Each structure stands twice: as structure tokens, then as C-alpha cells.
């Protein structure tokens, strides 16, 4: 074999190795992404809500957060005279659950956290509700 043919062979090997490496890298990235999605879904499933008696909460403005990687919510809850007066959504990173934001209106209307989730935005609804609960826990502790 002359030098020219050797260069062609090694050039072909480089292309094959590069393709194999890119395919391997793509599979590794896919595996990491799927693991993250699995962890996120498990985190949402593990969210539990407690019983908070808002009528015994201290008046004030409280900040609550909930983060499950793909969804994050930060809310500001105003409590006055034993009632949830207002909830402002300060931040809401969502997968596609922007419609879940109406859940805070339901919480104010019904004066409880255990309101129905928004269909099609269940996980975002749960995260928003947990952020509100985390804020109300501070109000309850401040009494």
C-alpha cells in the first residue's frame, strides 16, 4: 500500500470513529435527560399537602417557593384577618403549564390549598399550590 492509500484508510477510520462518538454522546445525553424527567415526575408525585388553618395565621405578606427542576414557583401570599387576601405569582417556570396560574385565584376564592388542579397543567398546579402552602406555613408559624 502506498502512502496515499494509507491516508485514505485512516481518514475513513476517523470519520467512523467520529460518527460512533457522536452517536454515543447523543445516547448519553438522552439517558441523562430521561433520568432528569423521571426524577422530576417523582418529585411532583412526592409532594404532600398538610392542613393549615388560615384563620389562625398571622397577618402579613409571606413568600413561598417550590422547585422540582422543570417547574419552579415563587409566590407572595398576603394574609389579613385570618384570610388569604391575595396571592401574587412572582416567578413561574413551567414546562407548558402557564394555564395553571388560575389555581391561585381558586385558592383565594375557596380559602384552602386543596383546590382542583388545572387540567393539562396538573404538575404546575401542584407546584404552585405547594409554594402557597410553604408561604402559609410561615404565616402560621409567625402567630
Protein Blocks (a to p, Z undefined) as FASTA:
>chain_A
ZZklmmmmmmmmmmmmmmmmmmmmmmmmmmmmmmmmmmmmmmmmmpccddddfklpccdd
ddddddehjaccddddddeehiafbdcdfbdcdfklmmmmmmmmmmmmnopakbcddehi
lmmmmmmmmmmmmmmmmmmmmZZ
